[in-house]
Amino acid sequence: MVRSAVVLLMMVASTVLAAEQELRVFQLHFRPAREAAGLVEPLLSSEGSVLLQPSLNAITVRDTPEVLQRVAQALSSWDVAPASYKVRVRVLLATTDPQPPGKPAPLIEGIGSELKELFHFTNYQEVATLQVTASDGSVVEVAAGERYHLRFTVRGVPQDPDRVQLAQLQLSRRDRGADNAEVLRPLMRATVTLLVKQPSVLGGARAENANQALFLVLWAEREEKP
């Protein structure tokens, strides 16, 4: 008799708990549903559940109203448009040739003198300057002048909004293969973390001649949302 009463009490408690739970569908607009599950699961109660709907990019959450409110707030802060960055890259060709007569180009002033203090090259020439705008996670692939090719992935640093990473950055030279088809020969590979609005120098990869090297001057700025 006592055992029956305990079982009945457990059934009543489970029914009350189920009655307190609600079901809510969250439609995601910018981030994938599979990543949202990792954010939501730690917020659930022991009786809560989450169901992925990848085809709709949505998740269905069953839990108490209090938990659903916390989930809604967390998803609202997380499911936002990715940050966008302006990235500028200057490709410089450094040589040990004597400095040509005349005033150096304005774009080389300043950065050229800083490089001379660090390296043994005497002359720096601008090969290409390019600027792109890309969102967090985007792959950038672009020509850098007539002979070079640049590729990298833009990644924000979640712990530090004042930094941005150019992941898997690769500078390649365009050459012709045996069948005269164009091939890209990698000259420089790196992953670089930049402080926004502050130039950084990466180099120097050997160019065609022994007395030449290539440098990249990198700069990034986070675009402010209106």
N, C-alpha and C positions, 0 to 999 in steps of 0.2 A: 504493500500500500504506500509506503514511504517512497519507494523507488518510482512508482507511477506518478506520484506528485512531483518529484524532481524532474522527470521527463516532460511532464505537462508544463512545468514552470519554464524549462528551457525552450520549449516550442513557443510559448507565449512571448518570451523575451526576443526570440528570433523574429517573430512576426512584427513586434513593435519596432525592432531595429530596421527591418525591411521597409516598414511604413515610413520611417524617417528619411530614407534615402530618396534621392531624386535623380533623374536622368537628364543630361544636358549635352548637346552637340556643339563643339567649338570648331568653327570654320577658320582655317588658317589662310592668310593672304600672302605672306612673304617667306615664311620658313617651312620646311618640309615636316609633315606629320610625324614621320619616324623619329625626328629629333625632339619633337614636342613630348613624346612619351617619356623620355629621360628626364625632362623637366617636371612633368606632372606626377609621376609615380611616387617620388618622395613626399609629396603633399597629401597623399591619400590616407584615409584611415585604414585600419586592419580589414574592414569589410568593403572597402572601395575597390573599383575596378576601372580600367581604361581599355578602350577598343579602338584600334587604328582603322582608318578608312583611307588608304593611300590613293585610291582612284579619285576621291573627292577632296583630297588633302585636308582631311578633317579627323577629329578624334571625338569619341563618345565617352563621357565620364559618368559613372554612377557613384554617388556618395551623398553625404549629408549636405544640407544647404550651406553650412559654414565652410565645409571643405570646398564645395563648388565655387563659393565666392573667392576663396584664396586662389584656386586654380584660374579663375577668370582674371584676377588681378595680375597673376604671374604671366599668363599668356599675353595679356595686353601690353605688358612692358617688354616682352621678349619677341613677339611677332611684329616687328617693325621693319620698314624698308632698310636695306643694307646701307651703310655709310658710303659716301662717294668721295673720291680723292682726285686731286690734280697732281699729276706726276710729271716732272720735267727731267729729261736726261740730256746731258751734253757729252758727246764723244770727242775726246781730245787725242790728237796724235803727238806724242812727245818724241823729240829727237835730240841727239847730241851735236847737231849741226849748229854753226854759229847763228846768232840772232840776226835775221835780215834787217837791213836798214829801215828806218821809219818807225813810226809809233805802232805798237801792237794793237790788234783789233780790240775794241772796248769790251767784248764779251770775255776775252782772255785776261784782261787786267784783274788784279786782285788774286784770283784763284791760281793764275800762273806763278805769281811770286811765292804763294804758299807752297805750291808743289816743288818749286826750285829749292826750298829750304829742306824738303824731305827726301828728294831724289837728286840724281846726278844729271838729269836731262837739262838742256840749256834752252830749248825752244819748244813751245806748245802751240799747235795749230788746231783750229776748230774743224772737225770733220762733219759733224751734224749736231743739230739741236732739235729736239722734238718734245712736244707736250701733249699728254693725253688725259682724259677724264675717265675714270673707271670706278665701278662700285666694288665693294668688298667681295672677294671671291672670284672676280673677273680675271680672265687670262688676256693679257695684252701681247699682241704680236704685230710688229711694225718695222718698216724699213728705216734704217738709220744711215741716211746718205745713200750714195750709189753703190757702195761696196759692202755695207754691213747690215745685219739683221738683229733685232732685239726681241726677246721674249721674256715675260715674267708674269707672276700671279700676284695680284694685290690682295693683301690680307691685313685686316685691322687687328690691333692688339687689344683684346677685351679688357685686360687689366689696366691698360694705359691708353686713353684716347688721344694722347699727344704723340703716339708712335704708330707707324705703319710699316708693314713688312713687304718687301718685294721678294717673294719666294721663288726659288728655282730660276733666278735671273740668268739668262744666257745671252752673251754677245757672240755672234757668228759672222764669218766672212763669206761672201758669195764668191764661189769659184766655179770653174767648169770641169766636169768629170771627163772620163775617157770618151764617152759618147757625146760630148759637148753639152750634156744636160747640166743645168744649174744644180749645184750642191751647196749645202751650208756646212762650213767647217767651224766647229765651236772653238772660240778663243778664250772665253772667260765664263766660268760658272760660279755662282754664289747665291746665298740667301742673305739679304741685307735688311736690317731693321733701322729705319730712319726716324729721327726726331723731326716732327713736322716743322716746316718753315726754316729748316737748318740744312745747308748743303753738306753732303758727304761725298768722299772721293773713294772710288774703287779702281784698282789697277795694280800693276800695269801688265796687260797681256802683250806678248811679243807680236809685232806687226811683221811685214814682209822682210824688212832689213834688220840686221843685228843691232843697229844703233837706234831702233825705233820701238816704241811701246804705246799701247792704247790705255787711256784712262777714262772712266765714267764719272761724271759729276752728277750726283743724284739729289733731287729735291722734291718734297711732297707737301701738300697742304690739304687738310680736310675741308670739304665743302660744307658750308653751313646750310641747314635746312631752312626754308622760308617759314 
